[in-house]
Amino acid sequence: MSCELKQRERGGIINPIFTCQPCGAQYVSIGIKDCIAIVHGGQGCVMFVRMLFAQHFKDSFEIASSSVHEDGAVFGAVRRVEEAVDVLLMRYPNVKVVPIITTCSTEIIGDDIDGLIRKLKKGLLKEKYAGREVYLIPIHAPSFKGSMVSGYDVAVQDLVSAFAKKDKPNGKLNLITGWVNPGDVTALKHLLSEMDVDATVLFEIESFDSPLMPDKSGVSHGSTTVDDLIGTADALGTIALNKYEGGKAAGFLESKFNVPAIIGPTPIGIRNTDTFLQNVKK
């Protein structure tokens, strides 16, 4: 059997993926510990994104779907979200944070997710899950607007604004990395440790580099906790590496809690890295 070698026309491979807002919101959700998001829309809105993450990280991540069908698209599908929340909390007793991410179809039909969450807090959570720490966070991410970049930005702002609470200064720096890879987070944390800077990295994905062990114990999960999100209001300042992937949350913390914000640049290259280190120093 013969083998023919073909030389490539270019040295690198271009990743053409540029998808919708729910994808960015789901990427934020997998960076939170004890969190499983529910994507309110068709099942493909989750399966495609999970496939994207699985191919990139070589690992599987838990994201739920309300699995809206034709009848829901016509008559409304908030009932699917009620069922999804109940099933999710029953199956995963350790889950605390449940972002509910809308999609194009459910935004178009006008499902009232905010009203549903108020209803669930007064009903299901008090009656069936009394005493359990559960946070339902609405994230509006219609697919016909923006992209996975703006979806990330919207999700970060919604989660930070839902949890941030002023108490006493914690001496930490908020670092919103944006859409980066685990190795980037490792490099950023190394720079901060060399400067003896205590920082809260949002949303922490360094553990996604965990190897798959023979006993299948190498499970990846986000490391940002509820306490980390609450403490963002008590930080010394916020650095968002990208204006469009965390800039809204940094602006929110500055306007509401007087936490100084610096937007960018991403420390790629000598000049941007020097600027980043100067910003940390400031």
N, C-alpha and C positions, 0 to 999 in steps of 0.2 A: 504494500500500500504506500503510495507516494505522498509526500507532504510538501506543499508549496508555501513558502514564506512570502508575505507581502509587507513591504515597508510602509509604515504610516507616513502620511503627508505632514503631520504635526507631532511635536514631542509630547504634548499633554492631551488630556481628555477633558472636554467641556461638559459640565453637569448642567443640563438645560432646565432643570426643574425650577419653576417659578409659579407657584400655585396660590391658593386663595387664603382669605383671612382665617378661617377655622384651623388651617394647618399651623399658622403661627401661634394661635391661642393654645392649641394642643401641645406645641413644643414647650410653652411656658408651663403648662400643667404638669408635664412629666418631670419638671425640675423641682417640684414640691414634694416633701415627704408626707406619707399617709394621705395621698391625694389621688383620686381617679376622677377624671372629667367625664361628663355626659354630653355628647354632641347631639344636639336636638336637630335631627334631619335624617336624610336617607342613610342607610348603612354604608354606602360607598364613601360618604364623607369621612368615615372613620377608617375603613379598610384601606383606602388608598394612602392615607397619612401614616397608618401603622406600617404599611409595606415600605413606605419611604424611610421611616425611622429604622425599621428592621434591616433594610439593605445598607443603610449608612453606618449604623452602629453595630451591626451583626448581633442584634439582641432584640428581644420582644418587650413591648411596653403595654401596660394595661390602660386602655381607653374605652369607655362604654358608649353605646349609641341608643337613642330612643327609637331608632329604626322606623321612621315614619313611612307609611305606604300611601297608596292612592286615596284611600278614604280620609286619612288624616290631612292630606293636602287640600281636600275639598271642604271637610267639615271642621277642621281644626284638630290639633294633636297634642294639646297640653296634658291630656290624660296619659299619653305615652310617657311623658316626663315624670308624672306622679308614680307610675308603675316602675319606671327605671330607677328612681331614687330609692324606692322601697326595696327593690330587688338588690340593688347595689349595697345598701347598708346591711341587709341581711347576710349577703354572701361574704362581705369584707368587714368584719367587726373592728378592724383597726383604722379604717378610713375616717378621716376627720374633715378634709376639705373636698367639696364636690362642686367644681365650677360647672355651670350649665351653659354650654356654648351654642349659640344659635347659628343657623346657616341661611343660605339664600331662600330656600323654600319656606322655612318657618318664619322668616322675617316678612316675606311677601304675604303670607296668609294672615299675619298679624297676631300670632300666639303671644299672649301676655305672660312672659316668663317672670318678670318682676312681681306681678300680682300672684302668680302661682307660688313663688318662693315665700311670699308673705303668708299665703294660705297653708303651705306645708309646715312653716315654723309654728303656726298656731295650732295645727291639727296633727299631722303625722309625727312630727318630731317630739311633740309633747305627749302624745298618746302612746306611741309605740316605742319611741327611743328616748324616753325621759331619762335625764341624767347623763346622757351620752354627748360628748363634745362633737358637734357636727356644724359645719359652716357651708351654706349653700350660696354660691356667688354667681350672679348673672353676668354673662359676657356676651355682648351683642356683636357678632362677627359676620354680617351678611357677605356672602361670597361675591356679590355683584359690585362690591365697593372695595377698593384697595387691593392688597395682596397679602401673602404670608408675612411680609415685613410689617405692614400696618396692623395685621392681626396680632402679632407679637406685642406691638406697642399698646394696643387697646387692652389686651389681657393683663399686661404688667400694671397699667394704670388702674384697671378695675380691681385687681387683687390687692394692690398697695392701698388704694383708697378705702377698701372694705376693711382692712385690718389695722392700718396705722393708727396708733393711739399715743398721745403725749403722756409721758410719766416723768422720768428724770433722765438727764444726759447719760448715755452709755459709753461715750468716748470712742464709738466706732465710726467707720466710714461705710456708707452704702455704695456698693459697686454694682451697677447694672450693666452686665456684659453684652447684652443683645444676642443676636443669633450667631453663636460661636460654637466651637468644638471643645471636647473635654481637655485636649492638650493645651488649648488656649487658656482655659481656666487655671490649669496647673502652672503655666508660665506666669500668669497674672498674680496668682497667690504667692509664687516664689518672689516676685518683685516686691510685693507688699511685706512679706516676711523679712526680706533683707533690710527694709526700712523700719521694721518693728511697728508696723501699722496693723491694728486690729480692724478687720473689715467684715461686713456682711455681704457675701456675694449672692446676688439675685440674678437668675435662678440657678442654683448650684447643680451643675451636671458633670462635675469632675469624675464621679463614680461610674459614669457610662463607659469608662475605659476598663472596667473590671473584666478579667478573663473568664471564659466559660470553663469551669472546673469539671473533672470527671464525674463528680457527684451532683452536677448541675446546680451547685450552690452559688455560682457567680451571678447573682441577680442584680441588675442595675436599677437604681431608683434615685430620684432627686433627693437633695440634702437640705433644701431650704425649709425651715420649720415655721409653724404658726407664730412662735415667739420671735423669730427673725423678722417676719413681716410686721408684727405689732411694733417692734423696736425701731423700725425705719424712721419713725417720727422723732426719735430721741437721738439720732445720729449727729455727728459733728458736721457732716455734709454728704452730698451725693455726687458721684461721678457716673454719668451715663456715657458709655463709649460711643454710642451712635444716637444721633438726634431722632431717628425714626424707629428706634428699637429700645425705648425706655425713656426718651426725652419727656413724654407726657407725664410719666410718674414722677420724674425728677422735678418737673415744674410744679406738680401738685404738692409735693412735700415742701417745696420752697414757699409757695403761696399760702398754704394752710398752716404749716408748722414752723416756718422760718428756718428750714434746713437749707443752707446754701447749696446751690446746684451748679455743676460745671458739665457742659455737654461736649463730649469728644475731646481730642480725636482718638480713634482706635489706635493703640500703640503698635502699628506696623511700620517698620522702617526706623532709622535712627532719629530723624527729626520728630516724628509723632511719638516715639517712645520717650524721648527727652521731655517733650511737652507733657505727656502723661505723668511722668515722675515729678515734674514741677507742680502739676495740679494736685497730686497726692501730698506733696510737701506743703502746699498752700492750705 
